[in-house]
Amino acid sequence: MEAIPKIGRTLKRQVRRAHEVSRAVVFSCVLLGGLAVSNPLCSQVQMHGTDAAGTINLVGNDSAVLDSGETKKDLPCTVTPVKPVLGFDLRFHSGYDIQVPLRELSGNGGLLTIVFRVTPPEAKESPIYFAQHYNVPPIDDDASGDAYLAGGFDIGEGDYHVDWLMRDRIERICSSNWDITASLPGRDQDMKLPIARNHIQESDQEFFKPEPAVARNNPDSRLKGGLGVKILINYAPQVGSASAMQPIDTSALVSILRNIARDPRICRFSLVAFNMNDQRVVYRQADADTIDFPKLGKALRSLRFGMVDYKALSDPHSGRDFLDKFLTEELADNTADAVIIAGPQVNLTDTIPSDNLKDLPSVPFPVFYLNYNLFPAENPWRDPIGNVVKHLHGYEYTIARPRDLWTSWSDIMSRIVKLKLVTVEATSSQ
């Protein structure tokens, strides 16, 4: 099978703008001379005390450096704080970017160690400490350019002070400190965030870890047996020609799934993950009591982004035909209380013909479409999935910001519950 790579200027522009919209996850570990280096030690880890009081014992003079509040440049570096930004997971993500001249890291390799603490004003005696390590590969003495590194942490609403240092193998120090504030705008105050005010946590870089158990205690006793939903998710990047999933895209799509999985009113889940570029179903889970995120993540790793099969190129209608057949079969084979479709805007050279839409079976359940579109003003047109949902008298929601996911889910559940109660009451009256 032959594959053809696709990537262009649009990707670079969209990725740059997506980075400006949200640092949903700080993923950069180390970039040396333009070469990305895989570094298993790059994740920042929260430090914990070894005694009953939880006292943190730092190495050497690290504690004195952090306490001094001074900016040191024995190891030349530039530290740029990252302002807290609310991600689609409803966590405030903050952190820092680091720039170090390569010549300062020259030698046969070594280790860079970063230690920092984050302190809320209300708990000055109980800061949260983090450590981070970078393996540095051998670098020539006359190397030009800079090394770029990054780290991050998650916080709840509030004000925080950060004391930060980095040292190299010969104990040279670069240190800095700064203040940050995380706050929701007035119209978003009703959003419930998973991290409490003035609390700090590690940045979670594992998207597909298992979901914690949820107590399925239905608040409405009339919903006997709870609700069941079928989810069809198009796992694809915002820019169809991208060669990889950007962290913000993965964060948004997985956050949609986790938001559904965490609703205590839903007791049964069917999930179908597909990819429009590959034109295939990647993963299927039927009638389960929870979403198996690890298995989903493993299946999604088989996808080839930025590659188009030449057979698909030879048939300009292949994308339309796949989507038509896929949606028809999945809607006809549904026994759940609702079908929820989620994914980025689908861009096809042609759309599903109106005659084909007329052949779609009428459905006795509501259909919802969460259209993940970071830039709706640039692409405001209804896509082929949206046309199908409209034909079925369903509901479409544009997900461009974290609040969109919060408000749309409230509306979706309200509609599902109302229709379910109507069905239950009609059945009871017979």
C-alpha positions in Angstrom: 0.0 0.0 0.0 1.4 3.3 -1.0 1.0 6.4 1.1 1.4 10.1 0.2 2.4 12.7 2.9 0.3 15.9 3.2 1.4 19.0 5.1 1.6 22.7 4.3 1.6 26.2 5.5 -1.9 26.0 6.8 -0.8 23.4 9.4 2.0 25.7 10.7 -0.4 28.6 10.9 -3.1 26.6 12.7 -0.7 25.0 15.1 0.8 28.3 16.0 -2.6 29.8 16.7 -3.8 26.7 18.6 -0.7 27.1 20.8 -1.8 30.7 21.5 -5.4 29.6 22.3 -4.5 27.2 25.0 -1.5 25.4 26.5 -3.8 22.5 27.4 -0.7 20.4 28.2 2.9 21.4 28.5 4.5 18.7 26.4 7.9 20.0 25.2 10.7 18.2 26.9 13.9 19.3 25.3 14.8 20.6 21.9 18.6 20.8 21.2 19.8 22.5 18.0 16.4 21.9 16.3 16.5 18.1 17.2 13.7 16.9 19.5 15.3 14.5 22.0 13.2 11.8 23.7 13.8 12.2 27.4 12.1 9.8 29.9 13.1 12.1 32.8 11.5 15.3 31.5 8.3 15.1 33.5 8.0 17.3 36.5 7.2 15.3 39.7 5.7 16.5 42.9 8.1 16.0 45.8 6.9 14.5 49.1 8.5 14.6 52.5 9.9 11.5 54.1 8.8 12.2 57.7 5.4 12.4 59.3 5.3 16.2 59.0 6.0 15.9 55.2 9.1 18.0 55.4 10.9 18.5 52.1 14.7 18.1 52.3 16.4 19.7 49.3 19.9 19.0 48.1 22.8 21.3 48.8 21.9 25.0 48.8 18.7 24.6 46.7 16.6 25.7 49.7 18.7 28.8 50.3 18.5 29.8 46.6 14.7 29.5 46.6 14.4 31.3 49.9 16.6 34.2 48.7 14.2 35.3 46.0 17.2 36.4 43.9 17.7 36.0 40.2 20.9 34.1 39.5 22.6 33.6 36.1 25.7 31.5 36.9 24.2 29.2 34.4 23.0 31.6 31.7 19.3 30.9 30.8 16.1 32.7 30.1 13.0 31.7 31.9 9.6 32.8 30.6 6.6 32.2 32.9 3.5 30.7 31.2 0.3 32.4 32.3 -2.4 30.1 33.6 -4.9 29.0 30.9 -8.0 26.9 31.3 -7.8 23.7 29.3 -10.7 21.6 27.9 -10.2 19.4 30.9 -11.2 22.4 33.1 -7.9 22.6 34.8 -5.7 25.7 34.8 -2.4 24.9 33.2 0.7 27.0 34.0 4.4 26.5 33.7 7.5 28.0 32.2 9.7 27.9 29.0 13.5 27.8 29.3 16.1 28.9 26.8 19.8 27.9 27.3 22.7 28.5 24.9 24.0 25.2 23.7 27.6 26.1 24.3 26.7 26.3 28.0 25.8 22.6 27.9 28.8 21.4 25.9 30.6 18.3 27.0 30.1 14.5 27.1 26.6 14.8 28.4 25.2 15.5 31.8 22.1 16.2 33.8 20.1 19.4 34.3 18.0 19.5 37.5 15.1 21.8 38.1 13.5 22.4 41.5 10.6 24.8 42.0 7.9 25.4 44.5 4.4 26.9 44.1 2.9 28.8 47.0 -0.6 30.2 47.5 -0.8 33.2 49.8 -3.2 31.4 52.2 -0.7 28.6 52.7 2.7 30.2 52.8 4.0 27.6 55.2 2.9 24.7 52.9 4.3 25.2 49.4 4.2 22.4 46.9 7.6 21.4 45.6 8.4 19.8 42.2 11.5 18.3 40.7 12.4 17.8 37.0 15.4 16.3 35.3 16.8 16.5 31.8 19.4 14.1 30.4 21.7 16.2 28.2 23.3 14.4 25.2 27.0 15.1 24.2 27.3 18.6 22.7 30.3 20.1 20.9 32.1 23.0 22.5 31.5 25.2 19.4 27.8 24.3 19.2 25.6 27.3 18.2 22.0 27.9 18.9 19.9 27.3 22.0 18.3 24.5 23.9 14.6 24.9 24.6 13.0 23.2 27.6 9.6 23.5 29.3 7.7 22.3 32.3 4.3 22.8 33.9 1.9 22.3 36.7 -1.9 22.6 37.2 -3.7 24.9 39.7 -7.1 25.9 40.9 -8.3 29.5 41.0 -6.2 31.8 43.1 -2.9 33.7 43.3 0.4 31.9 43.5 4.1 32.6 43.9 6.7 30.5 42.0 10.3 30.1 43.2 12.4 28.3 40.5 16.0 27.1 40.0 17.9 25.0 37.5 21.5 23.6 38.1 23.9 21.8 35.9 26.4 19.0 36.5 29.0 21.5 37.9 26.4 23.2 40.2 26.0 26.4 38.3 22.6 27.9 39.1 20.0 29.8 37.1 17.1 31.0 39.3 14.0 33.1 39.0 10.6 33.8 40.7 7.3 35.2 39.6 3.6 35.6 40.5 0.6 34.1 38.6 -3.1 34.4 39.0 -5.8 31.9 37.8 -9.3 33.2 37.6 -12.5 32.5 35.7 -14.3 35.5 34.1 -17.6 36.5 35.6 -19.8 34.6 33.2 -17.9 31.3 33.8 -18.2 31.3 37.6 -20.8 28.6 37.4 -18.3 26.1 36.0 -17.2 23.5 38.5 -13.4 23.0 38.3 -11.7 19.7 39.4 -9.0 21.5 41.3 -10.1 23.5 44.3 -9.1 27.2 44.8 -5.5 27.6 46.0 -4.5 24.0 45.3 -1.6 22.8 43.1 -1.2 19.5 41.3 1.2 17.8 38.9 0.4 18.3 35.2 -1.2 15.1 33.9 0.5 14.1 30.7 -1.2 10.7 30.3 -4.4 11.2 28.2 -5.6 7.7 28.2 -5.2 6.6 31.8 -8.2 4.7 33.4 -11.1 6.9 34.5 -11.7 6.7 38.3 -14.9 4.9 39.3 -18.0 7.0 39.4 -20.9 6.4 41.7 -23.9 6.0 39.4 -26.5 7.3 41.8 -29.3 8.6 39.6 -30.8 11.8 41.2 -34.1 11.1 39.4 -35.6 7.8 40.5 -37.8 7.8 37.4 -34.8 7.1 35.3 -34.9 3.4 36.1 -31.7 1.7 35.2 -30.1 5.0 34.3 -29.3 6.3 30.8 -27.3 4.7 28.0 -25.5 6.6 25.2 -23.7 5.7 22.1 -20.7 7.8 21.2 -19.2 8.2 17.7 -15.9 10.0 17.9 -13.8 11.1 15.0 -10.3 11.0 16.4 -8.4 13.4 14.1 -6.4 16.7 14.4 -8.0 20.1 13.9 -6.0 20.4 10.7 -6.7 17.4 8.6 -3.3 17.3 6.9 -1.4 17.4 10.2 1.3 14.8 10.6 0.4 14.2 14.3 -2.2 15.0 16.9 -1.5 18.2 18.7 -1.8 18.0 22.5 -4.6 20.6 22.5 -6.6 18.4 20.0 -6.1 15.2 22.0 -6.9 17.1 25.2 -10.2 18.5 23.7 -11.4 15.1 22.3 -10.5 13.1 25.3 -12.0 15.7 27.6 -15.3 15.4 25.7 -15.2 11.6 26.4 -14.3 12.0 30.0 -17.0 14.6 30.5 -19.5 12.0 29.3 -18.0 9.2 31.3 -18.2 11.1 34.5 -21.9 11.9 34.4 -23.5 9.8 37.1 -26.8 9.6 35.2 -25.2 7.6 32.4 -24.8 3.9 33.3 -24.2 2.3 29.9 -21.7 3.3 27.2 -21.1 2.2 23.6 -18.2 3.8 21.9 -17.0 3.8 18.3 -13.8 5.6 17.4 -13.2 6.3 13.7 -10.9 8.4 11.6 -12.1 10.2 8.4 -8.6 10.4 7.0 -8.1 6.6 7.2 -11.8 6.0 6.5 -12.0 3.2 9.0 -13.3 2.3 12.4 -10.4 2.2 14.9 -12.0 1.0 18.1 -15.3 -0.4 19.2 -16.7 -0.9 22.7 -20.3 -2.1 23.1 -22.7 -1.6 26.0 -20.1 -1.3 28.8 -20.5 0.3 32.3 -17.5 2.6 31.7 -15.2 3.7 28.8 -12.0 1.7 28.6 -9.5 4.6 28.0 -6.3 2.5 28.0 -7.7 0.2 25.3 -8.9 3.2 23.3 -5.5 4.8 23.5 -3.8 1.7 22.4 -6.1 1.3 19.4 -5.7 5.0 18.4 -1.9 4.6 18.2 -2.4 2.6 14.9 -3.6 5.8 13.1 -1.3 7.3 10.5 -1.8 11.1 10.4 -0.8 13.2 7.5 -0.9 10.2 5.1 -3.5 9.5 2.5 -3.9 6.1 0.8 -3.5 6.4 -3.0 -6.7 4.3 -3.4 -8.6 6.9 -1.5 -7.2 9.6 -3.8 -8.2 7.7 -6.9 -11.9 7.9 -5.7 -12.9 11.5 -4.9 -16.1 10.3 -3.4 -14.5 7.7 -1.0 -14.7 10.0 2.1 -18.3 10.8 1.5 -19.2 7.2 0.8 -17.5 6.0 4.0 -19.2 8.6 6.2 -22.6 7.9 4.6 -22.3 4.1 5.2 -20.8 4.5 8.6 -23.5 6.9 10.0 -26.3 4.9 8.4 -25.1 1.6 10.0 -24.3 3.1 13.4 -27.6 5.0 13.7 -29.6 1.9 12.6 -27.8 -0.3 15.1 -28.4 1.8 18.2 -30.4 0.8 21.3 -29.1 3.6 23.5 -31.1 6.6 24.7 -29.0 9.0 22.6 -26.3 9.1 20.0 -23.5 11.7 20.5 -21.1 12.4 17.7 -17.9 14.3 18.4 -14.8 15.4 16.5 -13.2 18.2 14.5 -14.8 19.8 11.5 -14.9 17.3 8.6 -13.7 18.8 5.4 -14.7 16.8 2.3 -14.5 17.8 -1.4 -18.1 16.8 -1.7 -20.9 16.2 0.8 -23.5 13.5 1.2 -26.1 13.9 -1.5 -29.6 15.0 -0.5 -31.0 11.8 -1.9 -28.9 9.8 0.4 -30.0 11.9 3.4 -33.6 11.0 2.5 -32.7 7.3 2.7 -31.5 7.7 6.3 -33.9 6.0 8.7 -35.9 8.2 11.1 -34.6 7.6 14.6 -36.6 7.5 17.9 -33.6 8.9 19.9 -32.0 12.3 19.9 -28.7 12.8 18.0 -26.1 15.4 19.1 -23.0 16.7 17.4 -20.1 18.2 19.4 -18.2 20.0 16.6 -14.7 20.7 17.8 -13.7 23.8 15.9 -11.1 26.2 17.5 -11.6 28.8 14.8 -15.4 28.9 14.0 -15.1 32.3 12.4 -12.7 31.0 9.8 -14.8 27.9 9.1 -18.4 28.7 9.9 -20.0 26.3 7.4 -21.9 23.2 8.4 -19.9 20.1 7.6 -21.3 16.7 6.3 -21.9 15.4 9.8 -23.7 18.6 10.7 -25.9 18.1 7.6 -26.9 14.6 8.7 -27.6 15.8 12.2 -29.8 18.6 10.9 -31.7 16.2 8.7 -32.4 14.0 11.7 -33.6 17.1 13.6 -30.7 16.8 16.0 -28.6 19.3 17.8 -25.2 20.7 16.9 -22.8 22.5 19.3 -19.5 24.3 18.4 -16.7 23.5 20.8 -14.2 26.3 20.6 -13.5 27.0 24.2 -13.7 25.1 27.5 -16.9 26.9 28.4 -18.6 25.6 25.2 -18.1 22.0 26.4 -19.5 22.8 29.8 -22.7 24.6 28.5 -23.3 22.2 25.7 -23.2 19.2 28.0 -25.7 20.7 30.3 -28.1 21.2 27.4 -27.5 17.7 26.0 -28.2 16.0 29.3 -31.3 18.1 29.9 -32.7 17.0 26.5 -31.8 13.4 27.0 -33.4 13.3 30.4 -36.6 15.0 29.3 -37.1 12.6 26.3 -36.3 9.6 28.5 -38.9 10.6 31.1 -41.5 11.1 28.4 -40.7 7.6 27.1 -40.9 6.1 30.7 -44.2 7.8 31.5 -45.7 6.7 28.1 -44.7 3.2 28.8 -46.0 3.3 32.4 -49.4 4.6 31.2 -49.9 1.6 28.9 
